[in-house]
């Protein structure tokens, strides 16, 4: 059984800390390896997190606080924005202030060194260029809770597209198997979904909805499955989650996931989904 925590509260920093504390033994195991820790948010553009599009800096701060209190020193916040200058997106969201308060390094993955890797047993991607920092770190994926026009949901697995040299190429052909191939190379060790102010509609619609939730776990497939369920989307309708489970990357079946903290029934909301807006080259 995979374990996923759902935490709800009015203080986003403490809500995030609480979610991680609820699965602390799993988190400690995930962080056991002596590597840098990369916190990878989703800043597709420089929209403020209150729009429901980008990751809330308060969730990032909660993760940093949790790590620092456990004496973790080498922490990096890194993202490669699709439609904005990454550091401008950090500034708008207040991530630069978080990094300054806690002495954490900020990097633009778009300007990182890229390494070409081959996913094992590829479904679609035979080779892919990924940011060296992501490849050499323990990854904590911190997406926004929101649906997606093509992938159905854009959560911790799809969030790893920000570490690619060429993001737009992922949308040529079938996206779902490519997400799974990427996850086989850059599988998050911890997933923390920012559901403080979530986004209905689609990935960049800006239809914000206050949820006051953080969802966390060390099985990113299971975390994404619970995130989808919270939005009223059955995980069985998310192709890349089904493929990821089939390829041994985690659990997608709700029967094999234990939820701790808030019950799904108390926090679930059926998100409206929009399919009418113009599709862009990179959809985060």
Secondary structure as UniProt FT lines:
FT   STRAND          2..8
FT   HELIX           12..21
FT   TURN            22..23
FT   HELIX           24..30
FT   STRAND          36..41
FT   HELIX           49..51
FT   HELIX           57..69
FT   TURN            70..71
FT   STRAND          75..79
FT   HELIX           86..93
FT   HELIX           95..102
FT   STRAND          105..108
FT   HELIX           109..111
FT   STRAND          114..117
FT   TURN            120..121
FT   STRAND          128..131
FT   HELIX           132..135
FT   STRAND          137..142
FT   STRAND          144..148
FT   TURN            149..151
FT   STRAND          152..153
FT   TURN            156..157
FT   HELIX           158..163
FT   HELIX           168..171
FT   HELIX           175..185
FT   STRAND          190..201
FT   TURN            203..204
FT   STRAND          207..217
FT   HELIX           220..230
FT   TURN            231..232
FT   HELIX           235..237
FT   HELIX           239..246
FT   TURN            247..248
FT   HELIX           254..256
FT   STRAND          257..261
FT   HELIX           264..267
//
